[in-house]
Each structure stands twice: as structure tokens, then as C-alpha cells.
Amino acid sequence: MKLLLDTHILLWWLSDDPVLPAAAKAAIGDPASEVFVSAATVWEIAIKHALGRLDFPIAGMPAIIGQAGFTPLGIAVEHAILAGGLPPHHHDPFDRMLVAQARHEGLTIVSADAMIRRYPVAVLDGSND
């Protein structure tokens, strides 16, 4: 399975937070899964860190992603075009970028955000509902 982690899922995974559902945890930890972390996710974490809303070693992000066995996913022009043309179901530009990247790259988004499921994209539910 090819997965793209939403920001909260990445943070829950890295902190071994018990709020991460067992099914999502199993899929992310499955050696057969290829797990991606978007540059948009790192950007969102960096902004929250700069605003004092998140205590996270942002300078170590490349190493943290690599040590977790995840693959960084850059933002391509095609992703930006697709994100800009999405219906306005979700107003968060980071989540819209993740939807565009997942659609363009054939990835499944792991997210607890119900708004993402309004888009025609594969989603692995990361909520405990």
C-alpha cells in the first residue's frame, strides 16, 4: 500500500500516541507499505512551531522522516494545479495539497479529517470514531 500521512497522523506516529487507531498503525508499520510525507506537511509543522503552537524539532525533520523509513514527497507544479482546481470542500490549503498529491501520485491518505473524504481520493481512516 502507498500511503500519504496527514500532519496529525505523522505526529501521532512519531510520538507513539495511542489516539492513532490500530488499523492505521498497522498499515503505516507494515513493511510492504510505502509511506510518504509531503513537503506541505513539514511546512505546516514548521508554521505551527514558529507560532509556538507545536513543540517539535523542526530542524531535524529530514532525519526524522528518514529514520522512520518514510519517503519525502515534494510539491510539483502538477500538484499545485490540481490543488487549485479542487472543489472548496476543505479550506485548509495543506489538506487540499495532500488531496492533490494523493490523486496525482496514486496514494492513499491516512487522515482522521472527515472533510478529506469528500474528495474523490482513497482515504485510510485515522480516526477513532
MDAnalysis code that builds the backbone (N, CA, C; Angstrom):
import MDAnalysis as mda
import numpy as np

u = mda.Universe.empty(387, n_residues=129, atom_resindex=np.repeat(np.arange(129), 3), trajectory=True)
u.add_TopologyAttr("name", ["N", "CA", "C"] * 129)
u.add_TopologyAttr("resid", np.arange(1, 130))
u.add_TopologyAttr("resname", ["MET", "LYS", "LEU", "LEU", "LEU", "ASP", "THR", "HIS", "ILE", "LEU", "LEU", "TRP", "TRP", "LEU", "SER", "ASP", "ASP", "PRO", "VAL", "LEU", "PRO", "ALA", "ALA", "ALA", "LYS", "ALA", "ALA", "ILE", "GLY", "ASP", "PRO", "ALA", "SER", "GLU", "VAL", "PHE", "VAL", "SER", "ALA", "ALA", "THR", "VAL", "TRP", "GLU", "ILE", "ALA", "ILE", "LYS", "HIS", "ALA", "LEU", "GLY", "ARG", "LEU", "ASP", "PHE", "PRO", "ILE", "ALA", "GLY", "MET", "PRO", "ALA", "ILE", "ILE", "GLY", "GLN", "ALA", "GLY", "PHE", "THR", "PRO", "LEU", "GLY", "ILE", "ALA", "VAL", "GLU", "HIS", "ALA", "ILE", "LEU", "ALA", "GLY", "GLY", "LEU", "PRO", "PRO", "HIS", "HIS", "HIS", "ASP", "PRO", "PHE", "ASP", "ARG", "MET", "LEU", "VAL", "ALA", "GLN", "ALA", "ARG", "HIS", "GLU", "GLY", "LEU", "THR", "ILE", "VAL", "SER", "ALA", "ASP", "ALA", "MET", "ILE", "ARG", "ARG", "TYR", "PRO", "VAL", "ALA", "VAL", "LEU", "ASP", "GLY", "SER", "ASN", "ASP"])
u.atoms.positions = np.array([
    [0.842, -1.168, 0.000],
    [0.000, 0.000, 0.000],
    [0.897, 1.244, 0.000],
    [0.499, 2.241, -0.778],
    [1.243, 3.508, -0.851],
    [0.450, 4.554, -0.082],
    [1.026, 5.029, 1.016],
    [0.319, 5.908, 1.936],
    [0.923, 7.310, 1.969],
    [0.068, 8.299, 2.164],
    [0.480, 9.680, 2.371],
    [-0.093, 10.112, 3.717],
    [0.780, 10.488, 4.648],
    [0.337, 10.803, 6.001],
    [-0.111, 12.252, 6.143],
    [-1.298, 12.438, 6.702],
    [-1.745, 13.774, 7.082],
    [-0.897, 14.211, 8.275],
    [-0.829, 15.502, 8.521],
    [0.066, 16.041, 9.547],
    [-0.182, 15.436, 10.918],
    [-1.444, 15.382, 11.341],
    [-1.731, 14.848, 12.671],
    [-1.354, 13.368, 12.772],
    [-1.515, 12.628, 11.685],
    [-1.157, 11.200, 11.693],
    [0.354, 11.056, 11.847],
    [1.127, 11.856, 11.116],
    [2.585, 11.810, 11.252],
    [2.999, 12.098, 12.692],
    [2.426, 13.147, 13.285],
    [2.787, 13.500, 14.650],
    [2.383, 12.408, 15.641],
    [1.210, 11.811, 15.443],
    [0.778, 10.716, 16.324],
    [1.715, 9.525, 16.181],
    [2.118, 9.219, 14.940],
    [3.027, 8.091, 14.701],
    [4.371, 8.328, 15.398],
    [4.927, 9.512, 15.183],
    [6.248, 9.814, 15.728],
    [6.263, 9.853, 17.258],
    [5.135, 10.232, 17.861],
    [5.067, 10.300, 19.322],
    [4.464, 9.039, 19.934],
    [4.167, 8.051, 19.086],
    [3.535, 6.799, 19.525],
    [2.274, 7.087, 20.339],
    [1.501, 8.053, 19.851],
    [0.275, 8.475, 20.532],
    [-0.779, 7.377, 20.415],
    [-1.385, 6.969, 21.538],
    [-2.397, 5.907, 21.489],
    [-3.677, 6.307, 20.758],
    [-3.852, 7.585, 20.418],
    [-5.031, 8.001, 19.671],
    [-4.989, 7.480, 18.229],
    [-3.812, 7.125, 17.731],
    [-3.690, 6.565, 16.377],
    [-4.330, 5.176, 16.369],
    [-5.374, 4.974, 15.560],
    [-6.077, 3.690, 15.541],
    [-5.173, 2.529, 15.109],
    [-5.497, 1.363, 15.602],
    [-4.704, 0.167, 15.326],
    [-4.588, -0.115, 13.831],
    [-5.669, 0.072, 13.076],
    [-5.631, -0.223, 11.633],
    [-4.656, 0.713, 10.916],
    [-4.673, 1.989, 11.275],
    [-3.749, 2.946, 10.657],
    [-2.320, 2.619, 11.074],
    [-2.130, 2.316, 12.343],
    [-0.800, 1.980, 12.858],
    [-0.245, 0.747, 12.143],
    [-1.092, -0.244, 11.945],
    [-0.659, -1.472, 11.260],
    [-0.286, -1.191, 9.808],
    [-1.079, -0.376, 9.120],
    [-0.799, -0.070, 7.714],
    [0.501, 0.712, 7.569],
    [0.711, 1.694, 8.449],
    [1.926, 2.503, 8.384],
    [3.146, 1.652, 8.713],
    [3.011, 0.778, 9.696],
    [4.131, -0.050, 10.126],
    [4.375, -1.285, 9.286],
    [3.479, -1.588, 8.360],
    [3.622, -2.762, 7.501],
    [4.839, -2.583, 6.589],
    [5.796, -3.509, 6.636],
    [6.984, -3.381, 5.780],
    [6.658, -3.327, 4.288],
    [5.487, -3.815, 3.898],
    [5.094, -3.775, 2.487],
    [4.550, -2.402, 2.078],
    [4.249, -1.551, 3.058],
    [3.728, -0.218, 2.756],
    [4.859, 0.731, 2.410],
    [4.580, 1.598, 1.446],
    [5.481, 2.685, 1.108],
    [4.811, 3.950, 1.655],
    [5.474, 4.618, 2.590],
    [4.863, 5.728, 3.304],
    [5.545, 7.040, 2.925],
    [4.728, 8.020, 2.525],
    [5.221, 9.311, 2.077],
    [4.828, 10.412, 3.055],
    [5.703, 11.414, 3.167],
    [5.437, 12.615, 3.954],
    [5.619, 13.800, 3.005],
    [4.562, 14.564, 2.843],
    [4.577, 15.700, 1.932],
    [5.372, 16.873, 2.492],
    [5.982, 17.614, 1.590],
    [6.614, 18.873, 1.972],
    [5.580, 19.813, 2.587],
    [4.320, 19.693, 2.171],
    [3.246, 20.515, 2.742],
    [3.058, 20.205, 4.226],
    [3.214, 18.953, 4.600],
    [3.101, 18.548, 5.999],
    [4.236, 19.158, 6.825],
    [5.439, 19.087, 6.299],
    [6.591, 19.668, 7.000],
    [6.416, 21.182, 7.109],
    [5.920, 21.801, 6.075],
    [5.665, 23.239, 6.075],
    [4.643, 23.596, 7.158],
    [3.563, 22.812, 7.245],
    [2.534, 23.058, 8.256],
    [3.116, 22.919, 9.672],
    [3.925, 21.905, 9.891],
    [4.566, 21.709, 11.199],
    [5.493, 22.876, 11.507],
    [6.247, 23.322, 10.514],
    [7.168, 24.444, 10.710],
    [6.412, 25.726, 11.081],
    [5.280, 25.968, 10.452],
    [4.484, 27.158, 10.767],
    [3.946, 27.071, 12.189],
    [3.401, 25.924, 12.562],
    [2.866, 25.755, 13.920],
    [3.979, 25.889, 14.960],
    [5.153, 25.383, 14.628],
    [6.301, 25.512, 15.525],
    [6.681, 26.984, 15.685],
    [6.753, 27.718, 14.577],
    [7.130, 29.136, 14.613],
    [6.116, 29.976, 15.388],
    [4.860, 29.569, 15.362],
    [3.811, 30.286, 16.081],
    [3.745, 29.895, 17.555],
    [4.576, 28.923, 17.953],
    [4.578, 28.472, 19.335],
    [3.447, 27.525, 19.669],
    [2.778, 26.987, 18.653],
    [1.651, 26.072, 18.858],
    [2.064, 24.612, 18.860],
    [3.344, 24.343, 18.539],
    [3.815, 22.971, 18.471],
    [5.289, 22.937, 18.843],
    [5.608, 22.131, 19.823],
    [7.000, 21.966, 20.228],
    [7.535, 20.740, 19.484],
    [8.334, 20.999, 18.458],
    [8.812, 19.911, 17.612],
    [10.183, 20.287, 17.063],
    [11.103, 19.328, 17.002],
    [12.454, 19.626, 16.487],
    [12.457, 19.762, 14.966],
    [11.916, 20.865, 14.481],
    [11.702, 21.060, 13.045],
    [12.989, 20.959, 12.228],
    [14.121, 21.415, 12.773],
    [15.382, 21.348, 12.025],
    [15.798, 19.902, 11.751],
    [15.323, 18.993, 12.571],
    [15.669, 17.581, 12.396],
    [14.700, 16.801, 11.525],
    [13.738, 17.488, 10.909],
    [12.708, 16.797, 10.124],
    [13.243, 15.860, 9.048],
    [14.210, 16.265, 8.235],
    [14.685, 15.323, 7.219],
    [15.199, 14.014, 7.829],
    [15.941, 14.112, 8.903],
    [16.465, 12.907, 9.554],
    [15.341, 12.096, 10.197],
    [14.390, 12.778, 10.809],
    [13.262, 12.089, 11.461],
    [12.464, 11.306, 10.430],
    [12.187, 11.924, 9.292],
    [11.439, 11.248, 8.223],
    [12.227, 10.032, 7.729],
    [13.521, 10.207, 7.518],
    [14.352, 9.102, 7.054],
    [14.452, 7.976, 8.055],
    [14.632, 8.311, 9.330],
    [14.741, 7.278, 10.371],
    [13.446, 6.494, 10.520],
    [12.327, 7.144, 10.245],
    [11.037, 6.456, 10.313],
    [10.834, 5.532, 9.113],
    [11.702, 5.667, 8.114],
    [11.562, 4.849, 6.914],
    [10.591, 5.423, 5.907],
    [10.252, 6.693, 6.059],
    [9.301, 7.348, 5.175],
    [10.032, 8.054, 4.031],
    [9.299, 8.309, 2.966],
    [9.842, 8.960, 1.786],
    [9.296, 10.378, 1.681],
    [10.170, 11.381, 1.575],
    [9.672, 12.748, 1.387],
    [9.042, 12.905, 0.003],
    [7.976, 13.694, -0.048],
    [7.284, 13.958, -1.309],
    [7.243, 15.466, -1.521],
    [7.964, 15.921, -2.529],
    [7.986, 17.343, -2.853],
    [6.698, 17.794, -3.507],
    [6.538, 19.090, -3.590],
    [5.361, 19.669, -4.244],
    [5.737, 20.012, -5.680],
    [5.068, 19.377, -6.622],
    [5.320, 19.602, -8.045],
    [4.289, 20.585, -8.609],
    [4.608, 21.153, -9.737],
    [3.699, 22.075, -10.413],
    [2.350, 21.399, -10.662],
    [2.375, 20.140, -11.053],
    [1.126, 19.410, -11.310],
    [0.275, 19.309, -10.049],
    [0.925, 19.121, -8.910],
    [0.192, 19.061, -7.637],
    [-0.493, 20.402, -7.365],
    [0.233, 21.495, -7.596],
    [-0.303, 22.833, -7.337],
    [-1.498, 23.129, -8.237],
    [-1.402, 22.753, -9.491],
    [-2.507, 22.983, -10.424],
    [-3.737, 22.198, -9.988],
    [-3.547, 20.938, -9.641],
    [-4.659, 20.091, -9.211],
    [-5.267, 20.625, -7.907],
    [-4.426, 21.011, -6.955],
    [-4.929, 21.538, -5.678],
    [-5.763, 22.796, -5.896],
    [-5.303, 23.657, -6.787],
    [-6.022, 24.896, -7.065],
    [-7.375, 24.681, -7.711],
    [-7.537, 23.566, -8.398],
    [-8.785, 23.286, -9.082],
    [-9.754, 22.407, -8.314],
    [-9.405, 22.024, -7.096],
    [-10.298, 21.176, -6.303],
    [-11.532, 21.946, -5.848],
    [-12.666, 21.256, -5.716],
    [-13.843, 21.923, -5.155],
    [-13.536, 22.397, -3.729],
    [-14.178, 23.457, -3.292],
    [-13.852, 24.041, -1.985],
    [-14.471, 23.311, -0.788],
    [-14.409, 21.989, -0.781],
    [-14.929, 21.233, 0.367],
    [-14.120, 21.549, 1.615],
    [-12.842, 21.727, 1.432],
    [-11.920, 21.943, 2.542],
    [-11.186, 23.255, 2.287],
    [-11.115, 24.088, 3.307],
    [-10.477, 25.395, 3.123],
    [-9.030, 25.405, 3.588],
    [-8.540, 24.300, 4.138],
    [-7.154, 24.216, 4.597],
    [-6.263, 23.925, 3.386],
    [-5.382, 24.870, 3.020],
    [-4.555, 24.658, 1.825],
    [-3.599, 23.472, 1.952],
    [-3.174, 23.139, 3.155],
    [-2.284, 21.992, 3.331],
    [-3.031, 20.696, 3.009],
    [-4.258, 20.575, 3.492],
    [-5.038, 19.367, 3.215],
    [-5.428, 19.277, 1.744],
    [-5.715, 20.406, 1.129],
    [-6.027, 20.401, -0.304],
    [-4.811, 19.933, -1.111],
    [-3.610, 20.341, -0.674],
    [-2.396, 19.883, -1.348],
    [-2.230, 18.380, -1.178],
    [-2.494, 17.867, 0.017],
    [-2.379, 16.416, 0.232],
    [-3.348, 15.649, -0.671],
    [-4.559, 16.160, -0.809],
    [-5.535, 15.516, -1.694],
    [-5.001, 15.508, -3.127],
    [-4.498, 16.641, -3.576],
    [-3.964, 16.731, -4.940],
    [-2.790, 15.780, -5.130],
    [-1.884, 15.740, -4.175],
    [-0.732, 14.841, -4.289],
    [-1.174, 13.389, -4.315],
    [-2.098, 13.032, -3.447],
    [-2.575, 11.650, -3.403],
    [-3.232, 11.257, -4.723],
    [-4.046, 12.142, -5.262],
    [-4.710, 11.845, -6.532],
    [-3.690, 11.700, -7.658],
    [-2.754, 12.634, -7.725],
    [-1.778, 12.632, -8.821],
    [-0.816, 11.457, -8.729],
    [-0.430, 11.095, -7.521],
    [0.580, 10.046, -7.318],
    [-0.016, 8.664, -7.041],
    [-1.348, 8.561, -6.961],
    [-1.991, 7.278, -6.688],
    [-1.755, 6.781, -5.268],
    [-1.832, 7.698, -4.303],
    [-1.589, 7.369, -2.903],
    [-2.888, 7.353, -2.112],
    [-2.872, 6.669, -0.994],
    [-3.980, 6.663, -0.045],
    [-3.604, 7.585, 1.107],
    [-4.452, 8.561, 1.395],
    [-4.190, 9.475, 2.509],
    [-4.624, 8.805, 3.809],
    [-3.762, 8.864, 4.812],
    [-4.126, 8.412, 6.151],
    [-4.475, 9.667, 6.929],
    [-5.749, 9.790, 7.319],
    [-6.222, 11.010, 7.969],
    [-7.449, 10.742, 8.822],
    [-7.581, 11.521, 9.880],
    [-8.788, 11.499, 10.711],
    [-9.745, 12.619, 10.307],
    [-9.385, 13.405, 9.317],
    [-10.157, 14.560, 8.883],
    [-11.291, 14.112, 7.947],
    [-12.524, 14.197, 8.436],
    [-13.686, 13.755, 7.658],
    [-13.874, 14.565, 6.377],
    [-13.420, 15.816, 6.354],
    [-13.580, 16.654, 5.165],
    [-12.807, 16.093, 3.971],
    [-11.711, 15.435, 4.232],
    [-10.913, 14.874, 3.133],
    [-11.689, 13.798, 2.389],
    [-12.545, 13.083, 3.090],
    [-13.329, 12.021, 2.452],
    [-14.369, 12.562, 1.473],
    [-14.564, 13.873, 1.442],
    [-15.498, 14.463, 0.486],
    [-14.895, 14.548, -0.916],
    [-13.596, 14.324, -1.023],
    [-12.907, 14.362, -2.314],
    [-12.783, 12.951, -2.880],
    [-12.694, 12.829, -4.202],
    [-12.516, 11.512, -4.820],
    [-11.064, 11.052, -4.678],
    [-10.703, 10.624, -3.484],
    [-9.356, 10.173, -3.199],
    [-9.445, 9.027, -2.188],
    [-8.527, 8.085, -2.280],
    [-8.510, 6.971, -1.336],
    [-8.068, 7.475, 0.031],
    [-8.812, 7.096, 1.070],
    [-8.514, 7.535, 2.436],
    [-8.527, 6.326, 3.348],
    [-7.494, 6.208, 4.167],
    [-7.456, 5.235, 5.258],
    [-7.827, 6.016, 6.505],
    [-8.926, 5.647, 7.138],
    [-9.450, 6.395, 8.279],
    [-8.484, 6.314, 9.456],
    [-8.048, 7.480, 9.902],
    [-7.153, 7.560, 11.039],
    [-7.857, 8.074, 12.279],
    [-9.191, 7.971, 12.295],
    [-9.936, 8.454, 13.464],
    [-10.347, 7.270, 14.333],
    [-10.751, 7.576, 15.529],
    [-11.215, 6.545, 16.458],
    [-12.728, 6.506, 16.537],
    [-13.406, 7.055, 15.546],
    [-14.877, 7.088, 15.553],
    [-15.454, 5.754, 15.145],
])
